[in-house]
Amino acid sequence: MDRLARDSLSIGVATGVYAISFGVLSVAAGFSVAQTCVMSLVAFTGASQFTFVSVMGAGGGAVAALPPAVLLAARNGIYALSLGGVLRTGRWRRAVDAHLVIDESTAMAHAQDDPGARRRGFLLTALAIFACWNLGTLAGALAGGVLSDPGTLGLDAIFPAVFLALLVPQLRTRAVVRCALAGAAIALVLLPLTPAGVPVMASALAALPLLRRGGGGDSR
């Protein structure tokens, strides 16, 4: 097994452990095991799924839970715009690939230099996470109330830790670092003031200077 395959599998396993907490929380929020598993199969975007079940578990209805969940999922559409050379052509092939566009698969693709490696990194990471995320969801849903609060077990820290590990290699120039810091500042300012999902989407505005300059290759 080469380095790329090992890295992809490691990310998948770590995300699968995090999915256990989603399964537990979803069942605790009133969803059945089947509903919880279908959500992971069809939605396949952890942040949106957590947001949806959290709102529903707090007593909110679908009208209140859907907007922030959809807003968080919309970031994957932005990611797809940067994966033009990675995603396949053809209606059905592109639809399958679109379902696999998530934070980790996008970051892994962009971490590779060779076009072929970018496609392979995207696919290996996405498939590893898809399998582990759904297995973890099932395990957590079946465990139900047997496990304690996932936060006390540290499971809630896995997702941001994995994403940060993928993000760090992208900070190759000062321009990229400045945009990353600006995005973090935007999110921190908006976090206590706006609904869930808005800070994440708004922080993407910090990347506009890089897009205008062609991707941030300038080290200044």
Buried (B, 14 or more C-beta within 10 A) or exposed (E): EEEBBEBBBBBBBBBBBBBBBBBBBBBBBEBEBEEBBEBBEEBBBBBBBBBBBBBBBEEBEEEBBBBBBBBBBBBBEEBBEBBEEBBEEEEEEEEEBBBBBBBBBBBBBBBBEEEEBBBBBBBBBBBBBBBBBBBBBBBBBBEBEEBEEBEEBEBBEBBEEBBEBBBEEBEEBEBBEBBBEBBEEBBEEBEEEBEBBBBBBBBBEBBEEBEEEEBBEEEE
